[in-house]
């Protein structure tokens, strides 16, 4: 909204300083500051409202130190993250940008699924919340929307064969490139690092590219489902999900910015995606919201994000990664989510296998997800969170180093 107002003022009245809103860097900085202020200032008011409505967390007895003391702590705090993200985006982003539209839809869609799950747990007193199959249906539905838009929308393209000419006399940079629809993505570690999902169907002969959606859309569905569930599992102790997510999202924000800038993308030899740089405004607002939420969510937490926040966070991260063609980097960028997911899968699979073979179920970890394993070993949750953050930072830096390693 403010972007369009100041653009109008700059063009019609030539007001000094109004043109600064055309710069993504300026609007991103403003989005971060505004979202941080909204989360910290109005977050307290939302927490007090949730407390008055008796929206308290029901805690199961798991034998973990300090777990029972968390009972009654307001949940559904993901509302803070959602509002603190969407308000700056609506004010500062280009709302006709297809990537921004997709991220807004993702936020509302996943937020609604998570809110319904929390509502059932809190107000209907059903500890199971929304049935798992309905969550999956919701995630699949979002995957279908995102996959279809990214595949069929004419505004979603990449540019190839980029050549840049610098006129030092006129101080002008001219670029030449070919804009194409493509299902190419980035493969980490490799120099010639692109992979086209359509190639999977090359056995079909001529015209196989027209059927690439048969591969691309299911991949999108799988990634959105996996990452949102990974974020959901990570949300188990104070500050863990919000902190690790902020690190991952900030990393994706750097990728989004350079992918949307033809000069930087050419220099770093990464895929140039027109208009994707606008996502940086959204990402900055999202990071600000997560950091602001941590003000109240670090140990001892005054509020929990609930599924309203965790499912939304995972969905947003997945869509950003897919949109900038970096989804194959998710195991590195979101390594904490992956470890949490795998710990649950391995624990359940091994328990069932040993129960069938030996008549008694055995466990790999003392408890899953992984952060509970370390709690069982006697580590304080604030120490676990700090160390997981450090691992998340190392993974984020590693993913950025891949830009030059290639």
N, C-alpha and C positions, 0 to 999 in steps of 0.2 A: 504493500500500500504506500509506504513512505517512498519506496523506490520510484513509483510512478508519479507521485506528487512532485518530488524533487527533479525528476526528469522533465516534467512539464514546466516547472519554474525555470529550469536551466535553458530550455529551448525557447520559451516564449518571452521571459523577462530577463534572461541572462544574469540571474542573481549570482554574485560571486560566491563560490564554494558549493553551490547546488550540484555542480557536475561531479563532485566527489562520490556521489552515490552510484555512479556507473562502474566504479571499481569494486571487483569482488573482494579484494583484500580489505577494503574499508568496511564494506557491509558485513563481512565475516567477523571482523573485530567487534563491530557494534552488536552483532547477533550474540556473540559469546558473552559480552559484558551484560547485555540486557537479560539474557536467559539466566545468567549467574545471579543477577539481582532479583529476578522474579522468584527463582528457586529458594534463595536464602531469606528474602523478606516475606514473601507470601507463603513460603513453605511452612513456616511456623503457624500461620493462620489456618492452613489446611490441616495440619496435624492436630491442632486444638479442635477443629470441627469434627475430625474423625474420632477424636477421643470422646467428644460429647455424644456422638452417635453410637458410641460403644463399639466401634469397628476395631476390635482387638484381636490379636493373633491367638489362635488356639494351638498350644504346644503339646506335642506328644512326648511322653516320657521315654527318652532314648538312652538314658544313662549317661548323658553328656554334662560336663561341668557347666553350670550357669544357664542351662537350657530352660529349666522351669521358671527362672526369674524373668524370662522374656514374655511369659504369658501376659496377655492384656495389652502389650505394646501395639499401638495403632498400625494397621496394615493398609493395603491399597494405596500406599504412598507413591506408586507409579504415576498417579494423577499429577503429582508435582512435576515429574519428569516430562510428561506429555504436554502439560500446559506451558511449562517453561521453554519447551522446544517450539511448539506451534505458534505461539504469539510472536516471537521475534521473526520467525520464518514468514508469517503472513504480513508482517510489517516491512521486511527488508529484502525478501527474495523476489525473483522474477517468477510470478505465479503461473505464467503460461509455459514455463520450462517443463518438459515432459518428465525429466528426472525428479524435479521437485514435487510434481504432482504425484508421482509414484510413491515417493517417500511420505508424503502427507497421507495418502490412502493407506499405506502400510502402518503408519502410526495409529490411525483411527481404527483400522481393522483389527490389528493385533491387540490394541488397547481394549477394544470392546470384548474380545474373547477372554482376555485376562481379567477384565472387570467382572464379567459374568461368572467366571470361575471363583473369584474372591467373594462375590456377592453370595453365591450358594454356600460357600464355606462359613461366612460370617453370619449372615442373616437367616439362612435355612438350617444352620448348624449341622451341615453335612461335611465331614472332614475330607471326603473324597473330592468335593467340588464338582466342577463340570466333568462329565464322563470323558475319558481319554479319547474315545472315538470321535466325539464332537469337536474336541480340540484339533485332532488330526484333520477332520473335514474342513475346519476353518483354515488351517495352515495350507491344505491342498488348494482351497478356494483362492487364497491370496497368491499362491504359487502360479495358479492358472492365469490370474489377472496379470501379474508381473511378467510372467513368461510370454504371454500373448502380446502384451504391449511392447516389450523389448524386441520381440521378433517381427511383429507386423507393422508397428508404427513407423511411418516414413521418416520421422524426425530422429530416429535412433540409428546412427550411422557411425562408421569410422572413416578415417582418411588415410590413404596409402600413398606411397611414392611422393613423399613430401620433399620439396626442394625450396631452399630459402636463399633469397638474394638480398644483400645489404648494400644500399646505396649510401655511401658515407658522405657524399656531397649534399644530398637532399635529406640525409638522416632518416631514411625510410627503409623499412624492412618489408619485402614482398615475399609472399609464400605461394607456392603452387602445389596442388595436391589433387588426388582423385577421391571423391566421396562415394562410399559404397555401403550397401546393406551387407551385413556379415554376421556370422555366428562364431567368429574367431574369439579366442580367449588367450590369456597369457599362461605359459608354463614356466614355473620358477626354475632357476639354476641353469637354463639353457640359453645359448647365444641366439640361435634362431628359435625364438621362444613363443611361437604362436601355434595354436591348435584349433582347427575348425571342426566344430561338432558335426558339420555336414559330412566330413570325411568318413565318419562311421558308416554312412549309407552309400559309399562310393560303389559298392558291389551291385547297386541297383541300375548302374549304367547312366546314360545321358539324362540330365534333368534331376539327378538325385538331390541337388541343392534345394529344390522346391519342397522337399520333404524333411528338411533339417529340423523343423519344429517338433517332429516326433521324438527327437533326441533332446533338443534344447529345453523344451517346456518341462518334461519329467525331471531333468537335471535341476532346473530352477526350483521345482516343488521339493525335491529331496534336500537341497541346500537350505531352503527357508525352514523346512521342518526340523532338520538336524541342528541348525544354529540356534533357533528359538528354543528348542528343548535343551540344548547345551547351556544357554543362559539361564533357563529355568532351574536346572539342576545346580548351577553355580551359586544361585541365590540361597545360601544356607546359613551363612554367618555374617555378622555385621560388616558392611563395607566391601565385601568380596566381589559381588557381581557388579556393583556400580563402578568400583575402582578399576577392575580389570577391563570392563567394557569401555571406560573412558580412554584407556591406553590403546585399545584396539581401534576405536573409532577415530582417535586422533591420527593414528597411522594411516587409516583408510582416507582420512581427509587430506593428508599429504599426497597420496596417490591420486585422489580426485583432482586436486589442484593442478598437478603437473600433467595429468592426462588431458585436462581441458585447456592447456596452454600449448600452442603449437611450437613455440620456441623451446620450452623446457622438455616437452615430449620428444622433440627431435634430438636434442642434446643428450638425453638419457636413453635414447633408443627404445622408448616404450610407445605403446599404441596411443595415437591421438584420437580422442573421442570428442567431437564438437559438442559444445553446450554442457558438457559434463562438469565443467568447472563451477557452474552455479550451485552444484551440490555442496560446495565448500561452505556456503552460507548456512545451509541446513545443518551440516555436520558441526560447524562451530557452535550453533545454537544447542545442538544435542550434547556436545561435550560440556558446554557451560551448564546445562541442566543437570548432567550427571555429577559434575563437580559440586554444584550447589546442593544437590540431594545428599552428597556425602557429608555435608555440614551437619546433617541430622542423623545420618545413617551409620557413621563410624561408631566404634565401640565406646560406650554402651549406646546402642541405637535407640533413638527417640521415635523412629518410624521404620517400618519395613516396606519395601516396594511391592511385595506380593506379586502374583502372576500378572497383575495390571502393568507392572513395570518390566518384569523379567522377560515375558513373552514379547513385549513391544521392543525391548532392546535387541533381542536376538533377531527378530524379523527385520529391523532397520539395518543392523550390521550385514545381514545376508543380502538384502536388496542393494545396499551400497556396493558391496564387493562384486556382485553380479553385474551391476550397471557399469562399473569401471573395468570390467573384464579381468578381475583379480580374484575370482572365486576359488581358484586352485591354490591361492596363498592362504586361504582361511585356516588350514591346519597349523600354519605357523603363526599368523596374526592372532588367531583365536585359539592358541594352543591350550590355554587353561580350560576353555569350554570343551575341547576335544578330550583332554585328560579326565575331566569330570564325567563326560559321556561314556568314555571307554571303561572307566572304573565301575560304573553301574552295569554296563553290558557284560563285562568280564565276570563280575561278582555273581550276577544272576545266572549266567551260562554255566559257570564252574559249579555253582551250588546245585543246579539241576542235574548236571552231569555226574557229580559225585554221589548225589542222592540215588540216582538210578543205578550206578555201578556198585556202590558200597552200602547202600541202604541208609546212608547218613550224609546230609548235605555239609559240605565244607566250604570255607571262604578263603579268598585270596587276601582281601583286606579286612581289617578289624571291623570296618563299617564303610558303606558307600553312601553318597559320592565321596570322592577322594578327601575333601577337606574334613569330613567326619572321621576318617581313618586317623588323621593326625590329631584330632581332638581326643580320640580314644587312647592315643599314645601319650597323652598328657600335655600336649602343647596348648598354650593359651590361644584363644581365637584371634586376638590382635596380632600375635606373632605369625600365625598361619597366614592371615590376610596380608601382612607386610611382605612376607616371603613370596606369596603368590603374585603380588604386585611386581616385585623385583623380577621374577621369572617372566611375567607379562612384558615388562620393559625390555628385557633381553631378547624376547621373541620379536617384539616390534622393531627393535634396532636391526635384528638379523634380517627381517623382511625388507627393510629399507636398504641394507647393505647389498641385497641381491640386485638392486638397480645398477650398481657399478660392477658387481662380481661377474655379471654376464659379459 
